């Protein structure tokens, strides 16, 4: 089974808006955005603050406009620093009512200073809850799982076992080991599938691939596997969550190592154009039967092949990789020949270089 994407070579052009339309658009964004915006003139006097900014700071607009930040924001040193420091700046800003914002400041060509406040209270709460949930589930499940494994080890010490009984105990040990691996991955997958927020910043695909390879180098050495990396230079610019994308590549690569034959090479190749970025991971291993290829991305699916079932795994890695890639607007597919090897390929939408430049300037 294979799938091919034809890069879209069409160049889209858009008419530039008139000055009046740009003013109307700016006014609409200024008043309707949920981010707070404050603007000082070249002399350092606050000239504008939008409704979201007034709500975030719990300060009426009339107490801000026409005054300097030093006069009206003395109680918030971090926010005051955004106005005082030159060039682009990013700081965490404490807001009233125990809320938190990320403040981004820049000096415009006109000499005006703009500060944007993005409330991240809910995101931080979600991250904290995710970590707490993972720890709770891991604790509540791992203790009984460890107990099961411990009792399985004790059984053989209280009398001899026949071949069938010894086989069953081996299965129990394998199952408990698999459950240990699955617990945290299952929480992470559920969190991602639930639509929890991902980061939105520049992704350096080459660096992400190298990090995933570095994490798995010891495992590859233990399995006598060589990893070869081939990267187009430069790769198309991408936006998204670098850490999640690293996790997706890690899962695909981990899968390739576990199901490869010793003394073989796994090849990672990344390339692209102005519209899309591709990445493939090719191994020379067990391979996948044609009828199983549509199922391999399903949660908890494991092949019926006994060679696969003898290898520890929870059947979540490819599901997690597909979910992360899908959340980034991409797609993933597999091509395989049984007893020859498999190639997993995914594609992500590229963005315009100026989008990356703007995002980097706000970092």
N, C-alpha and C positions, 0 to 999 in steps of 0.2 A: 504494500500500500504506500503510495507516495502522493505528495501534493506540491504544487508549484505556485509561486506568486509572481506575477509580472509587475515589475516596478512601474508606477505611474509617472510617466515622463511629462505629463501636461503641466505647463506653468500657468498658475492662476494669477491674474492681475485684477486689481480692484481700483476703482476711481477714488481719488483723494476727496475727503469731505471738504465742504466749504468752511471758511472761518466761522461763520454763524452757526453751522451745524456742529462744529467742534465745540463751540462755546456752550451750546445747548446740551450736548452729550456730557461735557465736563460737569455742568451744573446738575444734570440728572444723577450722574455717578456720585458727585460730591454729597448730594442730599439723601440718596437712597442706599448707599453702601453701608454695610454693618461695621466696617472698619472706621475708626476715628481718624480724622484728618485735621491737622493744625498747620497753619502757614504764617510765617513771619516775613515782614518786608526786609530789604537790605539793611535797614537800621536796627533790626532785631525786635520790632514791635509786632505783636500778633494781630494779623489782619483778618484771618478767617479761621473758623472752626465749625465743622459740620455737626448735625444733630447727634450722630453716633458718638463723636468725640465728647460732646457735652454730657451725654448719658454715661459714658464710661468713666469720666472724671468727676461726675456728680457736681459739676460747676455750671451755673447758668452762662449762656453765651455772652451776655452783657458784662459779666465780671471778668471776661478774658480779652475780648476785642479791645484794641487800643492800649493794651498794657504789655510790658515785657514779660518773658517767662520768669525772670527773677522776682517780679512783683507778685505774680499770681500762682506760681508753681513751686514755691520754696519748700512746701511740705513733701514734694516728690523729687528727691535728688537725682534719681536715675533719669526721669523724664527731663529734668532741667539740663542734664548732661547731653542729651540728644540735641538740644538747641545750642549748647555752648561749644561742643566739640566740632571741629571742621571736618568736611568730607563725609563720606558714607559711614554710618554707624548703626549697629544693631545692639539693643539692650533689652533685658527683661524688665518690665515695668509693673510694679505693684499698683493695683487699682483699688478703689474703695470696695467694701463688701467682700473682701477676701478673694478678689479676682486677680487674674494675671494676664498680662498682654505682652506680646513681642513688639517692641517699638523699633521702627526703621526710619532713619533720617537721611536726607540728602540735601545738598545745596544746589539749587537750580542755576542755570546759566544767567538768569536775571539777578542773581544774588539773594533771592528769596530762599528761606529754609523751610523744607516740608518735612513733617513728622507724621508717620502713619502708625496707628496702633491696631494690632490684630489680637483680639481676645482669644487666648488658648486655654482658658480655664477648663472647658469641657474636655478638650483633647487630653490634657494632663490627667484629669479625673479618669478618663477612659483607660489611659495607659496604666495608671495605678491599679485600677480595678482588674485589668487583664493580668498584670503580674500577680496580684493577690489571688485571683481565681486559679491561675496556673499553679501557684504554690499550694493552695488549699486542695485542689484536685490531686496534685502529685502526692501530697502527704497522705490524704485519705485513701488513695488507691495503692500507693507503693507499699505501705505497711502490710496490708493483707496479702498483696502479691508476693512480697518478700517472705511472709509466713508460709505461703503455699510452697514456694521454692525450698524453704528450709525443711519443711516436713517431708518433701520429696527426697531430699538428701538423707534424711534420717531413716527412711523406710529400709534402705538397703543395709543399714547397720544393725538391724534386728532380725537377722536371718537371711538365708540365701534366697535369691529370686530366680525364677525360670526366665528363659529368653524373652517370652512374651511380656512378662511383668516388667523386665528391665527396659524393654522397648517403650512401654507405656510411660514409665517414669521419665525416660528421656524426652518424650513428647511433652510431659508436664513442665520439665525444665525449659524446653524451647519456648513453650507458650508463655511462661512467666517472664522469660527474657524479652520476648516480643512485646508483652504488655508494658514492661518498663520503658521500652523505647517509644511506645505509642502515646503514652499519657500526655506529655507536654506538647508533642506534635499535634495531637487531636485538639487540644485547647487552642493552640495557635491557628490551626486551620479553621476551627469554628469561628474564631475572632475575625479572621480575614473574610470568610464567607459571609459573615453578618454585616459586612459593609463598613467596618470600622475605618476611620480615616487613615490614609497613607500619606507619607511625606510627598511634597511636590517641589523638587529641586533638581538641579542638573545631575545627570547620571553619566559618569565616565565609564563606559562599558568595558573598556580594556582593563581599567583598575579593578572593577567589580569582578571580572573573570579571573584575574590574577589572585585576588583575595580568596575566592572560592577554591581555586587550585591549591593555594598555600595551605588552606585549612585541611585539605584532603591528601596532602603529599605523604604524610606518614602512613595513612591507610593504603595508598597506592603502592608504596614501597613494601608494605607487609604482604600485599597480594602480588608482588612482582610485576606491577603494571607501570608502564611509562606513559606520561601525559605530555602530548605535544600541543602547543598553542600556536595558532596562526591568526593574526589580527590585521585587518585592513587599517592603514594609517593615512588619513584620520578616519575614525568611525563617525557615522552620523550623530549629531547631537540629540540627546534624549532628555526627557523630564520625567520625574517620578520619585520613587522611594528606593534609593540605592541599597539600603540594608535588606529590604524585602527582595529586590532583584538578585542580590547576592545569595539569598536563601534559596530562590528558585533554581539558580544555576548549581548551587551546592547539591540540591536534591537530585537533579538530573545527572550530575557527575558522579555522585555517590552511588546512584543506581547503576551507572555504567561500570564502575569499579567492581561492585559486588557481583555483577553477573558476567564479568569478563573472564576469559581463560588466562592463566598465568603466562608471563613472558610475552604479553601482547601490548599494543599501544592504543591509547584512547586519544582521539584527535578532536580538539576544540577549535572551531573556526568561526570568526565573526567578520561580517562584511555588510555593505549596504549602499544606499544612494541618498539622494536628497529627501526621499519620501519614507523610506523604511530601513530598519536595521535588522539583520538576521544573525542568528547564532545557532550553530549545530554542534552536537556532541555525538561522535561516532565511535562505537566499540566493536571489537571482534570477540563476541562471547556466545552465550547460549542462544540468543535470538528469541523471537516471539512468533508463535504460530499465527497464520493469517486471521483465523477466527477470533483470536484473543486481542488483536490490535485495537478494535473499537472499545475494549473494556479496560485497558490498562490505566486509564486516567480516572476510573471510578474509585470512589473511596473504599478502602480496605480490600480492594481486589488483589488476589494473588493467583498466579498461574497454576494450572493443574499439573504442570510439569514437575515431577519429583525433584529434579535438580534445582528448581527454583524454591520449592518448599523446604529444602534442606538448608537454605541460606536465610539467616535471621532477617526479619523485616516486617513492618506493620502494614504495608500497602497504602501508605499515606503520602509518600514523597512526591510521586508524580501528580497526585491530586493537588497537593499544595503548590507545586510548580505551575500547574495549569491555572489555578485560581489567581495566583499573583500576576501571572502574565496577562490573564484576561482582565484583571483590575487595571492594568496599564494600557488597555485597549489593544492588546496583541492576541496572537493565536499560537498554538503549538500542535505539532503532529509528529507521527513516527513512521518510519519505513524500516522493515526488518525481514531478514531471511533466517529461518530456523537453523541453528547450528553454524551460522555464519557471522551474525552480528546485527546490531541495530543502530539506527541514526535518529536522534531526536532533534528537531529543528523548530525554532520559534522565531516569530517576527514581531517587532514593536514599531509603532509609528514614530518617525523622526519629527523634530520640530525645527523651526527656522533658527539659524545661528543667533540672530538678534534677541530671540526669546531667552536663550541661554545666557547671553551677555547681560541682559537686564536682571535675570534672576540672580546671577553671580554678584552683580553690583549691590543687590539687596541683602546678600549673605553676611 
